[in-house]
């Protein structure tokens, strides 16, 4: 596994060569590596079948697009 590195400006850079995303907080980089970078979407909206990599994104989508505060539609793909 490639080591994570901190840039001179204090930001943390993703260790995957193809990604190049940077984060202000180390925790955010870890979350990115674990849930987003190179990972298939795990959550699916039961209203429109759109998929998301993070549960928070699905919740926001449900509220904004479907005006739904019922989070029973949080389904793992």
C-alpha positions in Angstrom: 0.0 0.0 0.0 1.2 3.4 -0.9 1.8 5.8 2.0 -0.2 8.9 2.4 1.6 12.2 2.1 1.1 15.7 3.2 1.8 18.4 0.7 3.7 21.6 1.5 0.4 23.5 1.7 -0.7 21.2 4.6 -3.3 19.3 2.5 -3.3 15.5 2.3 -3.1 13.8 -1.1 -4.8 10.6 -2.1 -2.1 7.8 -2.5 -3.8 6.4 -5.7 -1.8 7.8 -8.6 -4.9 8.1 -10.9 -6.9 10.1 -8.3 -5.0 13.2 -7.2 -7.7 14.4 -4.8 -6.5 16.5 -1.8 -8.1 17.0 1.6 -7.6 19.5 4.3 -8.2 16.9 7.0 -6.5 13.5 7.2 -9.8 11.9 8.4 -11.4 13.1 5.1 -8.7 11.5 3.1 -9.2 8.2 5.0 -12.9 8.3 4.3 -12.3 9.0 0.7 -9.9 6.1 0.3 -12.3 3.7 2.2 -15.6 4.7 0.7 -15.0 6.6 -2.6 -11.7 6.1 -4.4 -12.0 3.1 -6.8 -15.0 1.8 -5.0 -18.3 0.9 -6.7 -21.4 2.8 -5.4 -22.9 0.9 -2.5 -26.2 2.7 -1.9 -29.2 2.9 -4.2 -32.2 5.2 -4.1 -35.4 3.1 -4.3 -37.3 5.9 -6.0 -35.1 6.3 -9.0 -32.4 3.6 -8.7 -29.6 6.1 -8.8 -26.5 4.9 -6.9 -24.2 6.6 -4.5 -20.9 5.9 -2.9 -21.8 7.5 0.5 -24.9 7.2 2.6 -24.9 11.0 3.2 -25.1 11.6 -0.5 -28.2 9.4 -0.8 -29.9 11.1 2.1 -29.3 14.6 0.5 -30.5 13.3 -2.8 -33.7 11.9 -1.2 -34.5 15.2 0.5 -33.7 17.5 -2.5 -34.9 15.4 -5.4 -37.7 13.4 -4.0 -38.7 15.7 -1.0 -38.6 12.6 1.2 -37.5 12.5 4.8 -38.2 8.8 5.0 -34.9 7.1 5.0 -36.3 3.6 4.6 -35.0 3.9 1.0 -31.4 3.6 2.2 -30.6 0.3 0.6 -27.3 -1.3 0.0 -26.8 -2.2 -3.6 
